[in-house]
Amino acid sequence: MTITDIDTPALIVDLAVMERNLARVAHYAAEHALRLRPHTKTHKSVMIGKRQLAGGAAGLTVAKVSEAEVMVEAGPEDLLVAFPVIGRSKLERLMRLAAKTNLTVALDSVFAARQLSDAARAAQVEVGVLAEVDVGLGRVGVAPGEELLHLAESLEKLPHLKLRGITFYPGHIKALSESGLRALDQLSELLRSILADFRRAGIETPIVSGGSTPTLFHSHEIDGLTEIRPGTYVFNDMNTVGCGACELEDCAAAILTTVVSTAHPGQMIVDGGSKTFSSDRLSASSEVTFGRVMEASGARFHKMNEEHGFIDLARAERTFDVGERVRVIPNHICVAVNLHERVYGVRGETVEEIWTVDARGKLQ
Ligand SMILES: Cc1ncc(COP(=O)(O)O)c(C=O)c1O
């Protein structure tokens, strides 16, 4: 099977680029003695989870219990649920996984911790926990200082929980501009003071887990960090290019589309819209584009309906005919992957593998 046999729209992955991305980060983590626990929310595929583990990842990360139920099939020795798990039914399902792997859960409230402790006691298992601290995103995580110490002390006391350290997500650092690099310095400073607080309180933090794709290759400069959880790096996307963490040639995934209409001069319509790409705009730019057209860098993918992609060709270096195929690199690959049932792994023109997006739509 070759690329021309693939029906569109389709998610295609250049295997050589993906393999290079995986190897580069595995090598970086090993070189700097950082544990690599990749976030699988980007690829959502057991097959890639297995490759990450075979390449040296110490474990895997998920956001949802249903993703954990899928990803446990990759055989991780260690699985981190980097999202507070609230509610009895989710906790009961999670406890069933504790028999299959070492589970760690990130949380930021004593409420969540008590529920987890009760569930672990009922299942007669021990679950690792990480106290989540907010380092600037303002999403989950308690404030550093007293609040964080209080959370950690409470976690230490709860039966059937084992406090393994702290976790944070530096999602507020989106670009490695001057201000992004300054924010990284501030993060380092903050972690130094958090870890000093913990030492004074006699609380051990063997795991200090953070690390996103934008900050990835600066992780070794963040004092005290022991573990990184990048997700997007496996494929990269236009946001990763925009933040300076990779080059265009490091983007492994693209959506293959067909030109279905050129009825309006200066415009082409492709067979993928918001149900194919997601509606995510670029995160660090006010420019309105929904992806990069690889066949014409001047083409502007500026508007979408559910199944139609509107591409303005006013500044494109070439014209297109109905029936031609174009590859578009999405802005945010994680949400795009979640919209597709399968992925076509290509090497040159050959389709070498087809895999399923196993955790697609796993939200609960
Ligand atoms: C808690 C957490 N950890 C790790 C990641 C991975 O970050 P990235 O996609 O930038 O690699 C995310 C991404 O949303 C996240 O929410």
The ligand as an SDF file (V2000), in Angstrom:
LIG
                    3D

 16 16  0  0  0  0  0  0  0  0999 V2000
   -0.2210   17.3570   33.4430 C   0  0  0  0  0  0  0  0  0  0  0  0
    0.4430   17.3370   32.1210 C   0  0  0  0  0  0  0  0  0  0  0  0
    1.6590   16.7790   32.0070 N   0  0  0  0  0  0  0  0  0  0  0  0
    2.3100   16.7090   30.8270 C   0  0  0  0  0  0  0  0  0  0  0  0
    1.7420   17.2240   29.6750 C   0  0  0  0  0  0  0  0  0  0  0  0
    2.4860   17.1370   28.3740 C   0  0  0  0  0  0  0  0  0  0  0  0
    2.7900   18.3830   27.8460 O   0  0  0  0  0  0  0  0  0  0  0  0
    3.1670   18.5920   26.3220 P   0  0  0  0  0  0  0  0  0  0  0  0
    1.9940   18.2170   25.5210 O   0  0  0  0  0  0  0  0  0  0  0  0
    3.5580   20.0170   26.2110 O   0  0  0  0  0  0  0  0  0  0  0  0
    4.2990   17.7080   26.0160 O   0  0  0  0  0  0  0  0  0  0  0  0
    0.4770   17.8360   29.7530 C   0  0  0  0  0  0  0  0  0  0  0  0
   -0.1540   18.4220   28.5600 C   0  0  0  0  0  0  0  0  0  0  0  0
   -1.2520   18.9040   28.5370 O   0  0  0  0  0  0  0  0  0  0  0  0
   -0.2010   17.8900   31.0120 C   0  0  0  0  0  0  0  0  0  0  0  0
   -1.4060   18.4410   31.1250 O   0  0  0  0  0  0  0  0  0  0  0  0
  1  2  1  0
  2  3  1  0
  2 15  2  0
  3  4  2  0
  4  5  1  0
  5  6  1  0
  5 12  2  0
  6  7  1  0
  7  8  1  0
  8  9  2  0
  8 10  1  0
  8 11  1  0
 12 13  1  0
 12 15  1  0
 13 14  2  0
 15 16  1  0
M  END
$$$$
